[in-house]
Amino acid sequence: MPLRKIGSLSVSIVGLGCNNFGGRTDEAQSARVIFAALDAGINFFDTADVYAGTLSEQIVGRALANRRDEVVIATKFGMELSPQEHGAAPAYVKSAIEDSLRRLGTDYVDLYQLHKPDAATPISDTLGALAQLVTEGKVREIGCSNFSALQLQEAEQATAPGAPGFVSVQNEYSLLQREPEVEVLAECERQALAFIPFFPLKMGLLSGKFRFGQPPPPGTRIAGMPAERQRELLGENAMGLLQKLEDYATGRGHTLLELATGWLLAKPTVCSVISGATRPEQVSANAKAATWVLTPQEVAEVDAIAPPPGTGPFAP
């Protein structure tokens, strides 16, 4: 599988999102998914301390223990684990990385990401603590998540000369949620930051599994949502848009999943599409989806079908 750069890291253009592990999938099934990812050429595994109440990190660490040198492990900190464990203050950064290293069973994290901005802590303080982790060899690169373009600019300005700074940002981005196109992608390009889209399939809607007038397939994320939210996501307008996108893909011999992945990978600064999976066959499909390399004309045609940022039935 082709590789792209996140700072000094070389990552597969399809990654594995590990938020299901320890929650929707038990450890044995999670390990099968992880091994299927390795078999498919995926080397990038993205988790967080908060996923499944720290179970995801533990499962990822045990499954990859004998393959550590072959993989790039990304994790995150900052979301609330307990009333005392949250945020981005330097003291917490130091304790959070130690806890993640212990759970992952490793002595370094490849990409350590601030999960969300912390308004209570100056970003310069957080960056200073993260830079110290890089110096100590506990972290190879640092990144952020859920940052606006302005916050990325503030982080750039707060990075001390010669010190490590953010090399990536991980925000929601998909054919159905194009908000990063307003400002964030351009800021990534200006700063040479790698962009990592999360929810690239918009809760599975772009997997091709859903049909208008039919209940969501059992086991899907949407199937576990309240009935009102299901009706909102699976209504006539939403499903009509999905049908247009699927018709475009099938007309060119591809699936909707392949369109969703290939479209993202055709965007400047996108480095890896991290999709979650609960079964090995889903991982194989995700990996195969990266084989459709869209032409500039195809990207423009799909852009014309997908709703512009902030509009459409899936707008925030």
N, C-alpha and C positions, 0 to 999 in steps of 0.2 A: 504494500500500500504506500502511496506517496506520502512524503513527510513535509511539514512546514515548520517554521520557526516561531517559538515563543521565547523571546530573548535568546539565550544560548541553548535552549532546549529544542530538540527535534521531535516533533509529535506527529502521529498519524493523522491524516485529514479527517478521519472519523474517530471519535473518542467514545468512551463508555461512561455515561452518567451513572453514579452508584447510589442515588438517593433511594432506590427501592430496596436496597439490601438491608435485611434485618427488620423490614416492615412488610412490604407486599411479598417479598420472597425470603424464605428462611435461609440459613447458612449453606445448606447443601445445594439448594437450587441456585443461590447466588454464586457459589463456586463454579457451578456448571456454566453459568452465563459468563463469568470471568474467563474461564478456560476457552470457551468458544470465541471470545474476543481475541485472545492471544492467537488462536488458530487462524483467525481471519486477518491477522496482521495488525491488529489494534495494539498500540503500546501506551495510550494515554488514558488514564483512569482518574476521574474527577469525583471527589467525595467532599464531605464537610463534617466537622465535629458534631454538628447538630442533627445530622441525618440519622433517623431511627434512634435518637437518644444516645449517640456515640457507637451504636452497634455497626453501622456501615463501615466506619474506619477499622474496627476490629476485624470484620469479615474480610475486607480488602487486604489488610495486612497479613492475615493468615493465608489467604489464597495465593498471594504473590510472594510469599516469603522466600521460595526457592527460585524466583525469577526477578528478584529486585533489580539487578543490574540491567535487565532488558526493558524496563518499563519506566514511564514518567508518571509519578503520582502527584496529583494536585489535591490539596485540601483547603479548607476555609475555616476562619474563626470570626467571632464578633457577634453572631446571633446569640440570643439568651439560652444558655444551658441550665442556669439556675440564677436566683437573685444575685449571687456573687460572681457568676461567670458570664460575662458579656462585655461588649464594647471593644475599644481599641486603645485603652490606656497602656503605657509601656509596661507596667507591672503585670497586667493581664496578658499582654502579648507574650511575655516571657514564660508565664505559667501555661498558657494555652498551647504553645508549641511543644512543651515538654509532655503535656497530656496526649497530644496528637501523635507524637513520636512513639510514646509508650503503646498506645492503642494500635498503631500501624506496625509496630515491631521493627522499626527502622531507626537509623541514626541521622537521617536527613529527609527532608521533603523537597521535591523538585520545584514545585510551584506553590507558594503559600499566599493565600488570597484573603484580603479583608472582605468579609461577606456582604457588608453594607456600610455606608458612611456612619461615623459616630460623631454626632453634633457636639457631644460633651467633651471631646478630646481634639486638640489641635492636630491637624494632619501631619504637621512637622514632627510632633512627638511620636506619633505612630510610625512614621517613616524612619525616624532615628532608631527606634526599637527593632524594626524589621531589618534595617541595615546591619545592626549588631548581630542578628541571627545569621545573616549572610556571612559576615566576618568570621563567626564561630563555626561555620560549615554546617549548621543545622538546616539551612534553607539555601537552595541554589538560586531561585528567582522569586520575586514578589509581584503580586498582582492585586486587583481589586474587583469588586462585583457590585452591580446596581449603582454605579456612579454616573452622574450626568456629565456633559461636556465641561461645564463650569467647574465641577469638582475635580475632573481630570486636570484641568488647567491649574487649579489651586495646588494639587499634589505635585505637579511639575515644578511650580514655583517654590514649593516648600522643600524640594529635594536638595540636599546640600551638594555643593560642587564635588564631583568625583564619587559621590555616594550612590549606592544602588537605588534605583527608583522603580516605579511600577513598569512592568513590561507588557501587561495585559489587562483587559477589562472583560468581565463576563456579565452580559446583560441579556434580557430576553429579546429574541429576534427570530422571526419566521416570516413566511409568506403571508401569514395572517396577523402579524404584529410587527410593523415596519417602523416603529418609533425611532430606533437608532439612526435611521437615515436622516432625521431632522438635523442633528448636530453631532452625535457621538461618533459615527463612523468617520466623519471628516476630521474630527479631533484626533482620532486614532491614527489616521493617515498622517496628520501633521506631526504627531509625536512618535510615529513609527511604533505604535502599540499594536499588539495582536488582539483581535476581537474574537471572543469565544461566545457563540450564541447558546443560551440555554432555552429550554422548551422549543427546540427547532421544529418539532412536529405539533406544537400547540396542543399539549395534553393528548396527543394521539390522533387529533382530528385529521392531520395530514398523512396518516398511515394508510388511508384508503379503506378502513374498516367500517366506517359509519355511513348510514343511508337514511335519507329522509323518510319519516313515518315508521321507522323501525327502532326498537329500543337499543341502547348502546350494548355492545357485546359484553358478556359477563367478564369480570376481571379487569376491565379497562378503568382508568382513572375516572372517567366521566360517569361510569356506571355507579360509582360510589358517591356521587354528588346528589344534593337534594333535587327533587323532581323539577322545581322551578328553574334551577340552573341548567338542568338537562334540556328543558324545553327551549331555553334561551340559546344554548349552544347548538342545538340540533334542529332549530326552526327552519322554515322554508327559505328565508333569505340566506342564512348561513350555509345550508346544504346546497343551495343553488350555486353559490360561489365555489364551494368545494367541487361540485360537479363540473363547472367550467374548467377548473384547474386540472381535474382528472382527465377530462376530454382532451385537453391540450397534451397532456403527457402520453396518454394511450395512442393518440394520433401520431406520435413519434416513436412508438414502440417501447414506451417506458411506463413505469407506475407513478402514482401520485407521490409515494415515498421518495422515489428517485428524483422527481422534480423538486421536492422540498429541499432535499440535501444538495443536489447539484446547483440549484439556484443560490443557496447560501455560499457554497464554495466558489461561485463565480464572482462574489462580491469582494472588492478590495479590502484588505486587512483581516478578513475571516481566516482563521488559521486551522480550526478543527471544529467539526460539528459533533457535539457530545449528546448522544441520545441515550435515554434510559432503556432498559430491556428487562423483562422478567423471564424470558425463555431463550435458549440458545439460537433457535431459528430466527428470532427477532434480530439478534446480533448479526447473523449472516446477512439478513436483508439490509440492515443498516450499512454494513460494509460494502455490499454490492451497489447500494444507492450512489456511492461516490464515483462510480464508473461513468456516469453521464456528465460529460464536460460540456456545459452549455456554451454556445457561441454568443457573441455580443448581441446578435439579432434576436436569438431566443430569449436572452435575458430581458431585452426591451419588450418583447411580446408578452412575456410573463408579467413584467412590471405593469403592463397596461391592464392585465386581468386582475391582479391582486389589488386590494384596496390601499390607497395611499396612507401614509402615516396618520394615525389619529382618526381614521374613518372606517366605515364598514361594520358588519355585524359583530366583529370580534374586538372592536376598539375598546381600550380600557375605560 
